[in-house]
Amino acid sequence: MNSVSGNDVNNVVSNDGVNNSVSNNVVSNDTAYGVLGVAAGLGSFLGSGTILALSSTLALWREGLQLDASQVGAVSAILTFAFAIGSFCGGFIAQRLGLVRTFAIDVVVCVVALAICTIAPNFALLAAGIGLAGIAVGVDLPVSISVITHDVPDETRKTHLVSRTQVLWSAGILCPYVLALIVSPLGFLGARIVFGVLTAIALLTALWRVLDPRIARLHREAAERERAMARSSVLSTSNAGAVPAAATNRGMIDVLRSVNKRTGRPYAVMFAVIALFYVMWNLMANTINQFQTYLLVSQHASQTQAMIIGIVAAVLCVLGGVAYGRVPKGVWRDRMFWVGALAQVLAMAIMAVGGSMLFTAVAVMLFQFFCNFAGEMNAKVWTQETFPVAVSAQAQSLILGIARIPCAFASLALPSLLVPGLITVALWAFVVVALLSGVFGGMVVVLGRARVRSATVAAAATGKA
């Protein structure tokens, strides 16, 4: 006979009491999931915010700290490489420290790093702070997304919350632009203010993740589900005479060597196609985000005009992310992917053909809105949907890290290519990159449809049985 606690007795006195308890729990969980989504999504905000905070204030740091050209380039490259290293290692760090513990600790490291940047009196401390910040936000990106996958059992809500993190990534692009424009009259002090505000947001995020009881409850419930599943696996496999350890403790390498039982396709195939899509898309996006101001100014826009165009484009990016997030997953999201992929190819072609401030501004705005339909958000959602929860953080880390490394090298080479005589060739090369991004992403969409069909057939067969 099952035992019943005093609280349970009170909850089951009447049917109305049971119904009210269930209803209140559903409402409470809905609120808690929303809170978790924002707390996790702020990791994405800090990631893009750190990149854009440095990009929008780099000239002020150069003047304030008397940096030479090589030091300016070094600071930017350090951030890009550090972001790549952090993204690459995030899943493996989470595997060793624990996903929830890494989720809490990493953002504290981010607070310290951004604070160092804020008060940096010289190049050495600025470089150290920006490098540590890059590693911290790089680690947090796959970890925060995997925490959503880990803590949220409902597939539809999980996808919605992962999509919401991309809206906060877009907001992280917009806010430093606006803040840098507001504080630009203050000169070098303005650069410190931008990083000071980012430090304060990181501190609030750290406190929120650690102290909010709703987030702690979701962590506990997820851990309880894992233990229940492990016990169920032990019982079922013991009855069958099998050893469950190999099935329950598989690492990333084991998963990549195996086949998805629902689809009959190797996990390695999906990993490779998602990674190739994200590499191509990220090369294109990194060029737009890091060098759009440079391109506009080189095409006779003033610094203020370039900043305003950047702000408008960032607003469009946020709106595009919101629009995408409101569409449920399924056939309509697949259609949005094709629209987004085509729009990005068109944006790159407009930039390559135009060669003027107006054409570049139109291309940037077109890209920033539609990149939400066929870009980073897709890669994140696809990864979380494809791989088992136990290795989703590692899969996300590998894909993010693999994509960031070529972007880091591209950041070093692009300033030498975006000059008269070479710029046209470079921009047409990005049209090809956009096409390849669409091709590889389209392959993921097609494979995803096959996965859904296989799951439907398997469910139907089980029902008949």
Helices and strands as residue ranges (DSSP letters): H 6-11, H 15-64, H 69-97, H 99-119, H 123-151, H 155-183, G 184-186, H 188-211, H 213-239, H 245-248, H 252-257, H 267-298, H 303-325, H 331-354, H 357-370, H 376-386, H 389-417, H 423-464
